[in-house]
Amino acid sequence: MMAPVHRIETAEACPVQGRVKLDPVKILWTGGMIVFGIGLAPFYTNLTAVGLGLTLTYLTLLLGHSVGMHRMMIHRSFKTVPWLRYCLLYIGTLVGIGGPSAVIEIHDTRDWAQRAPNCHPYFSHEKGYWRDISWQLFYRFKFNHPPRIKIEPEISKDRFLAHLDRFWRLHQIIFGILLYLLGGLAFVLWGVFLRVALSTIGHWTVTYICHNPGPGRWDVKHAGVQASNLKLQGWLGGLLTHGECWHNNHHAFPESAQIGLEAGEFDPAWHIISALEKTGLAFDVSKPRHDIDDLTERAPLPNA
C-alpha cells in the first residue's frame, strides 16, 4: 500500500476565515465557454457534432480526470508507465478545469478544509445548489490565513507537466484547430466550448451532491464535512459519474484506486485501472486499508 499524500502545510492556516471573491479569470474562461456554447449552439449543431461532444466529454472525464488526475496523480493510488502517465494527464488537462498543479491545489485545499472540524461554506457545499455552483464556477476563496501547498518534485519539476500548467488553456485552441479540420465549427463548438462547459458544471454538480447528506456507510472522525454516495443508486449513477459518485467510500478510503466497494456500486474508472493492471501497464495498485481507526460506521438506512 502506498504512503498517504501530504501536500498541505497548515501551520496557522484556518479553513473558516476568509471571503468569497469574484474571479475575473474564471468568469472569462468558464463563463465564455458557457455563453459562447449556448449562444452558438442553434447555428452550429448537427447530430455528428453532438455525438462527438458528448463522447469526448465522457471520455476526457473518465480517462483524464477520474483515472489520471484524481486516482493516479492526486491520490497516487496506482502507478503506470511514463508514456501512459503523460497521456492520461494530458487528457485530464483537456477537461478544462486546470493544469496538473492547479487541479492538485483545488482538490487538496478543499479536502483539507472538509476534514477539519469546521470550514467555510465555500468548501462544505451547504449553501444550496445555485449559490454553490456559481461560487465554484465564477469565484475563488481568499483565505485570511491560507494553507501552503507543497507539490512533490516529480510533478512540480517535470518539464512536460510544467508546460501543461502554464499553457493548459492554449491546448484547447490546438485541440479546437484539429476539430475544425475534421468537422468545421460545429465540431469546435461541441468538442471544445460545450464539452468544457458540460465537464466543469458536471464536475461541480456531482461534488455538490456528494458533499450533502445522503447514503453512505462511513463517517470520518473529527471531519466537519461527511461525504455521501449519490442517491441515484446502482450502475447508472456509477456509469454517469465514472464511479466518482461513491464518494462516501472515497472519503473513507482515499488511498484506494477502487471507489465502488459494495455490491452494485459500478465503478468504470476502476475497471479501466484493473484492466491496465492485468496487462502490466498499472502497478502498485492500492486497495482500502484494513486499519480504520479513523472511521466510524453509520447505522444502516431503514430500507437498506
C-alpha positions in Angstrom: 0.0 0.0 0.0 1.3 3.4 -0.9 2.1 6.1 1.7 -0.5 8.8 2.2 -0.1 12.0 0.4 0.7 15.1 2.5 0.9 18.3 0.4 -0.7 20.8 2.8 1.3 22.7 5.4 -1.3 24.1 7.8 0.7 26.0 10.5 -1.6 28.9 11.4 -3.9 28.2 8.4 -7.6 28.5 9.0 -10.3 26.8 6.8 -13.1 29.0 8.1 -11.9 32.6 7.9 -11.8 34.3 4.6 -14.2 35.6 1.9 -15.6 34.5 -1.5 -14.5 36.8 -4.3 -15.4 37.1 -7.9 -12.5 35.7 -10.1 -12.2 37.6 -13.4 -10.2 34.8 -15.0 -12.8 32.2 -14.1 -15.6 34.5 -15.4 -13.9 34.9 -18.7 -12.9 31.3 -19.1 -15.8 29.3 -17.8 -18.4 32.0 -18.5 -17.0 32.3 -22.0 -17.4 28.6 -22.7 -20.9 28.6 -21.4 -22.1 31.8 -23.1 -20.5 31.1 -26.5 -21.5 27.4 -26.3 -25.2 28.1 -25.7 -25.3 31.2 -27.9 -23.8 29.4 -31.0 -25.5 26.0 -30.5 -28.6 26.9 -32.6 -26.4 27.8 -35.6 -23.6 25.2 -35.5 -25.2 21.9 -34.4 -25.6 18.6 -36.1 -26.1 15.0 -34.8 -22.5 14.1 -35.5 -21.1 17.1 -33.6 -23.4 16.4 -30.6 -22.3 12.8 -30.5 -18.7 13.8 -30.8 -19.1 16.4 -28.0 -20.8 14.0 -25.6 -18.4 11.2 -26.3 -15.4 13.5 -25.7 -16.9 14.9 -22.5 -17.4 11.4 -21.1 -14.0 10.0 -22.2 -11.9 13.0 -21.1 -13.6 13.0 -17.7 -13.3 9.2 -17.3 -9.7 8.7 -18.6 -8.2 12.1 -17.9 -9.9 13.3 -14.7 -11.1 10.2 -12.8 -8.3 7.7 -13.8 -5.5 10.1 -14.4 -5.8 13.3 -12.4 -7.8 12.1 -9.4 -6.8 8.5 -8.7 -3.3 8.3 -10.2 -1.9 11.8 -9.7 -3.7 13.3 -6.7 -4.1 10.2 -4.5 -1.3 8.1 -6.1 -3.4 5.0 -5.8 -1.6 3.4 -8.7 1.4 3.9 -10.9 1.8 3.4 -14.6 4.5 3.7 -17.3 5.7 7.2 -18.2 4.1 7.4 -21.7 0.7 6.4 -20.4 1.0 8.7 -17.3 1.6 11.7 -19.6 -1.3 10.7 -21.9 -3.7 10.5 -19.0 -2.6 13.8 -17.5 -2.8 15.5 -20.9 -6.3 14.2 -21.4 -7.1 15.4 -17.9 -5.8 18.9 -18.8 -8.2 18.9 -21.8 -11.2 18.6 -19.4 -10.7 22.4 -18.9 -10.5 22.8 -15.1 -6.8 23.4 -15.0 -3.3 22.0 -15.4 -2.0 19.3 -13.1 -0.7 21.5 -10.3 -3.9 23.6 -10.3 -6.1 20.5 -10.0 -4.0 19.3 -7.1 -4.3 22.7 -5.4 -8.1 22.8 -5.9 -8.6 19.3 -4.7 -6.2 19.2 -1.7 -7.2 22.6 -0.3 -10.9 21.5 -0.4 -10.1 18.1 1.1 -8.0 19.7 3.9 -10.9 22.1 4.7 -13.5 19.4 4.7 -11.5 17.2 7.0 -11.1 20.0 9.6 -13.8 20.2 12.3 -15.3 23.2 10.6 -14.8 25.0 7.3 -16.3 27.8 5.2 -19.5 27.0 3.2 -17.4 27.5 0.0 -15.8 24.2 0.8 -18.7 22.4 2.6 -21.2 23.0 -0.2 -24.0 23.6 2.2 -25.5 26.9 0.8 -27.8 25.4 -1.9 -27.0 24.3 -5.4 -27.3 27.6 -7.3 -25.2 29.5 -4.8 -22.7 26.7 -4.7 -22.4 26.2 -8.4 -21.9 29.9 -9.0 -19.2 30.0 -6.4 -17.3 27.1 -7.9 -17.6 28.3 -11.5 -17.0 32.1 -11.1 -15.5 32.8 -7.7 -12.4 32.0 -5.6 -11.9 31.8 -1.9 -9.4 34.3 -0.4 -8.1 32.9 3.0 -7.3 35.2 5.8 -4.7 32.6 6.8 -4.1 30.3 3.8 -2.5 26.8 3.8 0.7 26.2 1.9 0.5 23.7 -0.9 3.8 21.8 -1.4 3.6 19.7 -4.6 6.0 16.8 -4.9 9.0 17.4 -7.2 8.0 14.5 -9.5 5.1 16.8 -10.6 6.4 20.3 -9.9 9.8 19.7 -11.6 8.6 17.7 -14.5 9.1 19.8 -17.7 6.1 18.4 -19.6 3.7 18.9 -16.6 5.1 22.4 -16.0 4.2 23.1 -19.7 0.7 21.9 -19.1 0.4 24.0 -16.0 1.5 27.1 -17.9 -0.3 26.6 -21.2 -3.3 24.4 -20.4 -5.8 26.8 -22.0 -3.7 27.1 -25.1 -4.1 23.3 -25.7 -7.9 23.9 -26.1 -7.1 26.1 -29.1 -4.8 23.4 -30.5 -7.4 20.8 -30.0 -10.0 23.1 -31.5 -7.9 23.5 -34.7 -7.8 19.8 -35.1 -11.5 19.5 -34.6 -12.1 22.3 -37.1 -10.1 20.5 -39.7 -12.2 17.3 -39.0 -15.7 18.8 -38.9 -15.8 22.6 -39.0 -17.2 25.0 -36.5 -19.8 22.5 -35.2 -17.1 20.2 -34.1 -15.3 23.1 -32.4 -18.5 24.2 -30.6 -19.4 20.8 -29.3 -15.8 19.4 -28.9 -14.4 22.4 -27.0 -16.9 25.1 -25.8 -19.8 22.9 -24.8 -17.6 20.0 -23.7 -15.6 22.2 -21.3 -18.9 23.8 -20.1 -20.5 20.4 -19.5 -17.4 18.9 -17.9 -17.0 21.8 -15.4 -20.7 22.1 -14.5 -21.0 18.3 -14.2 -17.9 18.0 -12.0 -19.1 20.6 -9.5 -22.7 19.3 -9.6 -21.5 15.8 -8.6 -19.2 17.4 -6.0 -22.2 19.4 -4.5 -24.5 16.3 -4.3 -21.8 14.1 -2.8 -21.0 16.5 0.0 -24.6 16.9 1.2 -26.5 14.3 3.3 -27.2 11.1 1.6 -26.4 7.3 1.6 -23.1 6.0 2.9 -21.6 3.6 5.3 -18.7 5.6 6.9 -18.0 8.8 8.8 -14.5 10.2 9.1 -13.8 11.0 12.7 -13.4 14.7 13.6 -14.2 15.8 10.0 -16.7 18.7 9.6 -17.9 17.5 6.2 -19.0 14.0 5.6 -19.4 12.7 2.1 -22.3 10.7 0.8 -22.9 8.4 -2.1 -25.1 9.6 -5.0 -28.8 8.9 -4.3 -29.1 7.6 -7.9 -28.2 4.1 -7.0 -26.8 1.2 -9.0 -25.0 1.0 -12.3 -26.5 4.2 -13.8 -25.0 6.5 -11.1 -21.6 4.8 -11.4 -21.8 5.0 -15.2 -22.7 8.7 -15.4 -20.0 9.7 -12.9 -17.2 7.2 -13.8 -17.6 5.7 -10.3 -16.8 9.0 -8.5 -20.4 9.1 -7.1 -19.5 6.6 -4.4 -17.9 9.5 -2.6 -18.6 8.3 0.9 -16.3 5.3 0.2 -13.7 7.7 -1.2 -13.6 9.9 1.8 -13.2 6.8 4.0 -10.5 5.2 1.8 -8.9 7.9 -0.3 -5.8 5.7 -0.9 -7.9 3.2 -2.8 -7.9 3.0 -6.6 -11.3 1.3 -6.3 -14.1 3.6 -5.2 -17.1 1.5 -5.8 -16.6 -1.0 -3.0 -20.0 -2.6 -2.3 -22.1 -4.8 -4.5 -23.9 -2.8 -7.2 -21.5 0.2 -7.0 -20.4 0.3 -10.6 -17.0 1.9 -11.0 -15.9 2.3 -14.6 -12.6 4.0 -13.8 -11.7 1.1 -11.5 -12.4 -1.4 -14.3 -10.0 0.5 -16.5 -7.3 0.5 -13.8 -7.9 -3.2 -13.2 -7.6 -3.9 -16.9 -4.3 -1.9 -17.0 -3.0 -3.9 -14.1 -3.7 -7.2 -15.8 -1.7 -6.0 -18.8 1.2 -4.7 -16.6 0.5 -1.1 -17.5 -0.7 -0.3 -14.0 1.2 -1.4 -10.9 1.4 -0.7 -7.1 -2.4 -0.5 -7.2 -3.8 0.3 -3.8 -6.9 -1.0 -2.2 -8.7 0.0 1.0 -6.6 -0.2 4.1 -7.6 -2.6 6.9 -6.8 -0.1 9.7 -9.9 2.0 10.1 -9.4 3.6 13.5 -10.2 7.0 12.0 -13.6 5.9 10.8 -17.0 5.2 12.4 -19.6 3.0 10.8 -23.1 4.6 10.3 -26.3 2.8 11.3 -27.8 1.2 8.1 -30.6 3.1 6.4 -34.1 1.8 7.2 -34.6 0.4 3.7 -31.0 -0.9 3.3 
